[in-house]
Amino acid sequence: MTLHDQTFVVTGAASGIGAATAALLRASGAEVIGVDRNPAPEFPGTFVQGDLSTAEGVAAVADRVPHGITGLLNIAGVPGTAPWRLVLSVNVFGLRDLTRALLPKIADGGVVVNLASSVANGWAARSAEVARFAGAEDRAAALDAVAADPEVTGNSYRFSKECVRWLTLSAAAENLGRVRVVSVSPGPVQTPILEDFKKDHGRDKVEGAVALLGRAGEPGDIARTIAFLVGPGAAWINGTDICVDGGLGAHRATTAALAANA
């Protein structure tokens, strides 16, 4: 696959899935604009150091991006071991607001890919709450409104990725015929924050999943999926989520069904 004459913005580009995706796109001929709060001195393209946790930080990043880009890959994310307000500020509002700011700069036929998570597979059961939070214009008021909800504050990463699923659907619906919007939901991936996921979601649960699958996912596994989604072979894939978990979700779903029927 070649992506010559195309330019992609990749957030979270300093490490993990973001770095792997940026490197793969660059190797495929694309120009890459990387965004991360951490420096990336050897980044294979233009690098913008920025903070997506505030509206001002998002605006500063967006100002550095030219018109005519091909796509935005929202890969930056904060694990659930971080303070819950920071998790939601970056994973939900940072992603949402950067997408809003850059959509007018994406050329017709372009694409937005959001990184969700397999932990968000149950998002539809909370769709009303998720849509209300993700759509709130006043982020400070929205955060205050959920401060007393342990299902949100105690599971901030899961809730944030449930919001990403909704934001993907809503943005796809609002941009039909011009820009595609899809999400990718990885299972456990061997990145610098895998240890954070073990602490947040339960060490035995995560390590048990990795043992069941034979290995954790690699950043390249997810990067290759993202690269496919931005290419011509995915031209009719829009408004949906692609699960990349090695079959973990299938195992859990069938196990639960068999147990219920036992």
Secondary structure as UniProt FT lines:
FT   TURN            4..5
FT   STRAND          7..11
FT   TURN            13..14
FT   HELIX           16..27
FT   TURN            28..29
FT   STRAND          31..36
FT   TURN            41..42
FT   STRAND          46..49
FT   TURN            52..53
FT   HELIX           55..63
FT   TURN            67..68
FT   STRAND          69..74
FT   TURN            80..81
FT   HELIX           84..88
FT   HELIX           89..94
FT   HELIX           95..102
FT   HELIX           103..105
FT   STRAND          106..115
FT   HELIX           118..120
FT   TURN            121..122
FT   HELIX           123..126
FT   HELIX           127..134
FT   HELIX           139..145
FT   TURN            146..148
FT   HELIX           150..153
FT   TURN            154..155
FT   HELIX           156..174
FT   TURN            175..178
FT   STRAND          179..186
FT   TURN            192..193
FT   HELIX           194..201
FT   HELIX           203..213
FT   HELIX           219..230
FT   HELIX           232..234
FT   TURN            235..236
FT   STRAND          241..244
FT   TURN            246..247
FT   HELIX           248..261
//
